[in-house]
C-alpha cells in the first residue's frame, strides 16, 4: 500500500507485508513488480504534468511504442500530416 503524504515534505510511505515501512522521497520512483510494468515517479502523485507524462508513456507502450518520437517516426513514414 502506498500512502501519499500531503503535509510536510513530499513523500510516499510504502507498506509491504512482512517488511518495515519505507519512505520514498519525491525525487525517486515507486515500483510494484507484478502489478505495474513501469515505475511511477513519486512526483507524478503531486504534479499534474508529471502525471500526464507518465500516463502518456504507459499508453504509448500499450500500443507498442517506446516514446512519442516513435509515433512521429511511423507517422512520417506513412506520410501523415503533422509528422
DSSP file (Angstrom, degrees, kcal/mol; ACC not computed):
  #  RESIDUE AA STRUCTURE BP1 BP2  ACC     N-H-->O    O-->H-N    N-H-->O    O-->H-N    TCO  KAPPA ALPHA  PHI   PSI    X-CA   Y-CA   Z-CA
    1    1 A X              0   0    0      0, 0.0    14,-3.1     0, 0.0     2,-0.5   0.000 360.0 360.0 360.0 139.9    0.0    0.0    0.0
    2    2 A X  E     -A   14   0A   0     12,-0.2     2,-0.6     2,-0.0    12,-0.2  -0.926 360.0-164.1-108.4 131.0    1.2    3.5   -0.8
    3    3 A X  E     -A   13   0A   0     10,-2.6    10,-2.8    -2,-0.5     2,-0.6  -0.960  11.1-150.3-115.8 114.5    0.3    6.4    1.5
    4    4 A X  E     -A   12   0A   0     -2,-0.6     2,-0.7     8,-0.2     8,-0.2  -0.739  10.0-145.3 -87.1 120.4    0.9    9.8   -0.2
    5    5 A X  E     +A   11   0A   0      6,-2.3     6,-0.8    -2,-0.6    -2,-0.0  -0.780  20.2 178.2 -92.0 117.7    1.8   12.4    2.5
    6    6 A X        +     0   0    0     -2,-0.7     2,-0.4     4,-0.1    -1,-0.1   0.558  63.2  69.9 -95.7 -10.9    0.4   15.8    1.5
    7    7 A X  S    S-     0   0    0      2,-0.1     2,-0.2     0, 0.0    -2,-0.0  -0.910 102.6  -1.3-110.4 136.0    1.6   17.6    4.6
    8    8 A X  S    S+     0   0    0     -2,-0.4     3,-0.1     2,-0.0     0, 0.0  -0.493 120.6   2.7  84.8-159.5    5.3   18.3    5.1
    9    9 A X  S    S-     0   0    0     -2,-0.2     2,-0.3     1,-0.1    -2,-0.1  -0.298  87.8-100.8 -60.7 143.2    7.9   17.1    2.6
   10   10 A X        +     0   0    0     -4,-0.1    16,-1.0    -6,-0.1     2,-0.3  -0.507  68.4 133.4 -66.4 123.4    6.5   15.4   -0.4
   11   11 A X  E     -AB   5  25A   0     -6,-0.8    -6,-2.3    -2,-0.3     2,-0.4  -0.980  46.5-132.2-163.5 166.5    6.9   11.7    0.1
   12   12 A X  E     -AB   4  24A   0     12,-2.1    12,-3.1    -2,-0.3     2,-0.5  -0.999  14.3-144.0-130.7 133.4    5.2    8.3    0.0
   13   13 A X  E     -AB   3  23A   0    -10,-2.8   -10,-2.6    -2,-0.4     2,-0.6  -0.846  16.3-151.7 -95.2 132.0    5.2    5.7    2.7
   14   14 A X  E     -AB   2  22A   0      8,-3.4     8,-1.9    -2,-0.5     2,-0.6  -0.916   8.4-167.2-110.5 121.7    5.3    2.1    1.3
   15   15 A X        +     0   0    0    -14,-3.1     2,-0.4    -2,-0.6     6,-0.1  -0.938  11.2 174.8-109.9 119.8    3.7   -0.6    3.3
   16   16 A X    >   -     0   0    0     -2,-0.6     3,-2.2     3,-0.4    -2,-0.0  -0.976  40.3 -97.1-125.8 139.6    4.5   -4.2    2.3
   17   17 A X  T 3  S+     0   0    0     -2,-0.4     3,-0.1     1,-0.3    -2,-0.0  -0.286 107.2   4.7 -56.5 127.9    3.5   -7.3    4.1
   18   18 A X  T 3  S+     0   0    0      1,-0.2     2,-0.3    -2,-0.0    -1,-0.3   0.534 112.9  97.1  77.4   6.3    6.3   -8.6    6.3
   19   19 A X  S <  S-     0   0    0     -3,-2.2    -3,-0.4     3,-0.0    -1,-0.2  -0.907  79.2-101.8-125.2 153.8    8.6   -5.7    5.6
   20   20 A X        -     0   0    0     -2,-0.3    -4,-0.1     1,-0.1     2,-0.1  -0.391  49.6 -92.8 -68.7 152.8    9.3   -2.5    7.6
   21   21 A X        -     0   0    0     -6,-0.1     2,-0.4    -2,-0.1    -6,-0.2  -0.390  45.8-162.0 -61.6 138.5    7.6    0.7    6.3
   22   22 A X  E     -B   14   0A   0     -8,-1.9    -8,-3.4    -3,-0.1     2,-0.5  -0.956  10.5-137.8-126.2 150.5    9.8    2.6    4.0
   23   23 A X  E     -B   13   0A   0     -2,-0.4     2,-0.5   -10,-0.2   -10,-0.2  -0.889  11.2-158.4-107.9 133.2    9.7    6.2    2.8
   24   24 A X  E     -B   12   0A   0    -12,-3.1   -12,-2.1    -2,-0.5     6,-0.1  -0.951  16.9-134.0-114.0 125.2   10.2    7.2   -0.8
   25   25 A X  E >   -B   11   0A   0     -2,-0.5     3,-1.7   -14,-0.2    17,-0.3  -0.212  25.8-104.5 -75.3 165.5   11.2   10.8   -1.5
   26   26 A X  T 3  S+     0   0    0    -16,-1.0    17,-0.7     1,-0.3   -15,-0.1   0.669 117.8  58.0 -67.2 -17.5    9.7   13.0   -4.2
   27   27 A X  T 3  S+     0   0    0     15,-0.1    -1,-0.3    14,-0.1     2,-0.1   0.340  99.8  74.2 -94.4   8.7   12.8   12.6   -6.5
   28   28 A X  S <  S-     0   0    0     -3,-1.7    14,-2.3    12,-0.0    15,-0.5  -0.426  76.4-115.4-110.5-174.8   12.5    8.8   -6.6
   29   29 A X  E     -C   41   0B   0     12,-0.3     2,-0.4    -2,-0.1    12,-0.2  -0.920  14.4-135.6-125.4 150.7   10.3    6.3   -8.2
   30   30 A X  E     -C   40   0B   0     10,-3.3    10,-2.9    -2,-0.3     2,-0.3  -0.827  20.6-165.6-101.9 142.9    7.8    3.7   -6.9
   31   31 A X        -     0   0    0     -2,-0.4     8,-0.1     8,-0.2     2,-0.1  -0.928  17.8-175.4-126.8 154.4    7.7    0.2   -8.2
   32   32 A X    >>  -     0   0    0     -2,-0.3     4,-2.9     4,-0.3     3,-2.6  -0.575  22.0-152.6-145.0  75.4    5.2   -2.6   -7.9
   33   33 A X  T 34 S+     0   0    0      1,-0.3     4,-0.1     2,-0.2    -2,-0.0  -0.213  82.8  18.0 -54.6 135.7    6.7   -5.7   -9.6
   34   34 A X  T 34 S+     0   0    0      2,-0.3    -1,-0.3     1,-0.1     3,-0.1   0.265 129.2  53.2  85.5 -12.5    4.0   -8.0  -10.9
   35   35 A X  T <4 S+     0   0    0     -3,-2.6     2,-0.4     1,-0.4    -2,-0.2   0.718 109.2  34.2-116.9 -49.5    1.4   -5.2  -10.7
   36   36 A X     <  -     0   0    0     -4,-2.9    -1,-0.4     1,-0.1    -4,-0.3  -0.915  58.4-155.2-114.0 137.6    2.8   -2.2  -12.7
   37   37 A X  S    S+     0   0    0     -2,-0.4     2,-0.3    -3,-0.1    -1,-0.1   0.908  81.3  40.4 -73.2 -42.8    5.0   -2.5  -15.8
   38   38 A X  S    S-     0   0    0      1,-0.1    -6,-0.1    16,-0.0     2,-0.1  -0.767  89.3-106.4-109.3 150.6    6.7    0.9  -15.3
   39   39 A X        -     0   0    0     -2,-0.3     2,-0.6    -8,-0.1    -8,-0.2  -0.398  32.7-131.8 -66.1 153.2    8.0    2.7  -12.2
   40   40 A X  E     -C   30   0B   0    -10,-2.9   -10,-3.3    -2,-0.1     2,-0.2  -0.943  15.0-127.7-110.0 119.6    5.9    5.6  -11.1
   41   41 A X  E >   -C   29   0B   0     -2,-0.6     3,-1.5   -12,-0.2     4,-0.4  -0.484  14.1-136.8 -62.9 131.3    7.7    8.9  -10.3
   42   42 A X  G >  S+     0   0    0    -14,-2.3     3,-2.1     1,-0.3     4,-0.3   0.890 104.8  63.3 -55.5 -38.6    6.6   10.0   -6.8
   43   43 A X  G >> S+     0   0    0    -17,-0.7     4,-2.7   -15,-0.5     3,-1.7   0.775  88.3  69.7 -59.2 -26.1    6.3   13.5   -8.2
   44   44 A X  G <4 S+     0   0    0     -3,-1.5    -1,-0.3     1,-0.3    -2,-0.2   0.724  92.5  59.1 -64.3 -20.2    3.5   12.2  -10.5
   45   45 A X  G <4 S+     0   0    0     -3,-2.1    -1,-0.3    -4,-0.4    -2,-0.2   0.557 119.1  28.0 -83.2  -7.9    1.4   11.9   -7.4
   46   46 A X  T <4 S+     0   0    0     -3,-1.7     2,-0.5    -4,-0.3    -2,-0.2   0.615 114.8  60.0-120.8 -26.3    1.8   15.6   -6.7
   47   47 A X     X  -     0   0    0     -4,-2.7     4,-2.2     1,-0.1    -1,-0.2  -0.938  61.6-153.7-120.4 119.4    2.3   17.2  -10.1
   48   48 A X  H  > S+     0   0    0     -2,-0.5     4,-2.4     1,-0.2     5,-0.2   0.873  95.4  51.8 -59.6 -42.0   -0.3   17.0  -12.9
   49   49 A X  H  > S+     0   0    0      2,-0.2     4,-2.2     1,-0.2    -1,-0.2   0.913 110.4  47.9 -64.1 -42.8    2.2   17.5  -15.7
   50   50 A X  H  > S+     0   0    0      1,-0.2     4,-2.2     2,-0.2    -6,-0.2   0.892 111.4  52.1 -64.6 -38.4    4.5   14.7  -14.5
   51   51 A X  H  X S+     0   0    0     -4,-2.2     4,-2.4    -8,-0.2    -2,-0.2   0.906 108.1  51.0 -63.2 -41.8    1.4   12.5  -14.1
   52   52 A X  H  X S+     0   0    0     -4,-2.4     4,-2.8     2,-0.2    -2,-0.2   0.908 109.4  50.5 -62.2 -41.9    0.4   13.2  -17.7
   53   53 A X  H  X S+     0   0    0     -4,-2.2     4,-2.3     2,-0.2    -1,-0.2   0.915 111.6  47.4 -62.5 -43.2    3.9   12.3  -18.9
   54   54 A X  H  X S+     0   0    0     -4,-2.2     4,-2.0     2,-0.2    -2,-0.2   0.897 113.0  49.2 -65.4 -39.9    3.8    9.0  -17.0
   55   55 A X  H  X S+     0   0    0     -4,-2.4     4,-2.6     2,-0.2    -2,-0.2   0.921 110.3  50.1 -65.3 -44.4    0.3    8.3  -18.3
   56   56 A X  H  X S+     0   0    0     -4,-2.8     4,-2.8     1,-0.2     5,-0.2   0.917 108.5  53.0 -60.8 -43.5    1.3    9.0  -21.9
   57   57 A X  H  X S+     0   0    0     -4,-2.3     4,-2.2     1,-0.2    -1,-0.2   0.923 111.5  46.4 -56.9 -45.3    4.4    6.7  -21.6
   58   58 A X  H  X S+     0   0    0     -4,-2.0     4,-1.7     2,-0.2    -2,-0.2   0.902 112.5  49.1 -65.9 -41.4    2.1    3.9  -20.4
   59   59 A X  H  X S+     0   0    0     -4,-2.6     4,-0.9     2,-0.2    -2,-0.2   0.905 111.1  50.0 -65.4 -41.2   -0.5    4.5  -23.1
   60   60 A X  H ><>S+     0   0    0     -4,-2.8     5,-2.6     1,-0.2     3,-0.8   0.916 109.0  51.9 -62.5 -42.7    2.2    4.5  -25.8
   61   61 A X  H ><5S+     0   0    0     -4,-2.2     3,-1.4     1,-0.3    -1,-0.2   0.843 101.6  60.3 -65.1 -32.7    3.7    1.3  -24.5
   62   62 A X  H 3<5S+     0   0    0     -4,-1.7    -1,-0.3     1,-0.3    -2,-0.2   0.807 108.2  46.0 -62.2 -27.6    0.3   -0.4  -24.6
   63   63 A X  T <<5S-     0   0    0     -4,-0.9    -1,-0.3    -3,-0.8    -2,-0.2   0.333 127.4 -99.6 -97.1   5.0    0.3    0.3  -28.4
   64   64 A X  T < 5S+     0   0    0     -3,-1.4     2,-0.4     1,-0.3    -3,-0.2   0.601  82.3 125.4  91.7  12.0    3.9   -0.9  -28.8
   65   65 A X      < -     0   0    0     -5,-2.6    -1,-0.3    -6,-0.1    -2,-0.2  -0.864  45.9-160.1-106.2 138.7    5.7    2.4  -28.9
   66   66 A X  S    S-     0   0    0     -2,-0.4     2,-0.3     1,-0.2    -5,-0.2   0.840  76.2  -0.7 -80.6 -35.2    8.6    3.2  -26.5
   67   67 A X  S >> S-     0   0    0     -7,-0.1     4,-1.0     1,-0.1     3,-0.8  -0.934  74.5-101.6-149.4 166.8    8.3    7.0  -26.9
   68   68 A X  H 3> S+     0   0    0     -2,-0.3     4,-2.2     1,-0.2     3,-0.3   0.839 117.8  64.8 -62.7 -33.4    6.3    9.7  -28.6
   69   69 A X  H 3> S+     0   0    0      1,-0.2     4,-2.2     2,-0.2    -1,-0.2   0.832  96.6  57.6 -58.8 -31.8    9.2   10.1  -31.1
   70   70 A X  H <> S+     0   0    0     -3,-0.8     4,-2.1     2,-0.2    -1,-0.2   0.894 105.6  48.8 -65.7 -40.1    8.5    6.6  -32.3
   71   71 A X  H  X S+     0   0    0     -4,-1.0     4,-2.6    -3,-0.3    -2,-0.2   0.919 111.2  50.3 -64.1 -44.3    4.9    7.5  -33.1
   72   72 A X  H  X S+     0   0    0     -4,-2.2     4,-2.5     1,-0.2    -2,-0.2   0.891 108.9  51.9 -61.6 -40.3    6.1   10.6  -35.0
   73   73 A X  H  X S+     0   0    0     -4,-2.2     4,-2.1     2,-0.2    -1,-0.2   0.917 111.1  46.8 -64.4 -43.4    8.6    8.5  -37.0
   74   74 A X  H  X S+     0   0    0     -4,-2.1     4,-1.7     2,-0.2    -2,-0.2   0.927 112.6  50.0 -64.1 -44.5    5.9    6.0  -38.0
   75   75 A X  H  <>S+     0   0    0     -4,-2.6     5,-2.6     1,-0.2     4,-0.4   0.896 110.0  51.3 -61.2 -39.6    3.5    8.8  -39.0
   76   76 A X  H ><5S+     0   0    0     -4,-2.5     3,-1.0     1,-0.2    -1,-0.2   0.904 108.5  50.4 -64.0 -41.6    6.3   10.4  -41.1
   77   77 A X  H 3<5S+     0   0    0     -4,-2.1    -1,-0.2     1,-0.3    -2,-0.2   0.808 111.1  49.8 -66.0 -29.2    7.0    7.2  -42.9
   78   78 A X  T 3<5S-     0   0    0     -4,-1.7    -1,-0.3    -5,-0.2    -2,-0.2   0.471 114.2-119.0 -88.5  -1.9    3.3    6.9  -43.7
   79   79 A X  T < 5 +     0   0    0     -3,-1.0    -3,-0.2    -4,-0.4     2,-0.2   0.768  54.0 163.3  73.3  25.9    3.2   10.4  -44.9
   80   80 A X    > < -     0   0    0     -5,-2.6     3,-1.2    -6,-0.2    -1,-0.2  -0.530  44.0-102.2 -79.0 145.1    0.7   11.6  -42.3
   81   81 A X  T 3  S+     0   0    0      1,-0.2    -1,-0.1    -2,-0.2    -5,-0.0  -0.359 103.6  26.9 -65.4 142.4    0.2   15.3  -41.8
   82   82 A X  T 3         0   0    0      1,-0.1    -1,-0.2    -3,-0.1    -6,-0.1   0.506 360.0 360.0  86.0   5.7    1.9   16.8  -38.7
   83   83 A X    <         0   0    0     -3,-1.2    -7,-0.2    -8,-0.2    -2,-0.1   0.497 360.0 360.0 -74.8 360.0    4.6   14.1  -38.6
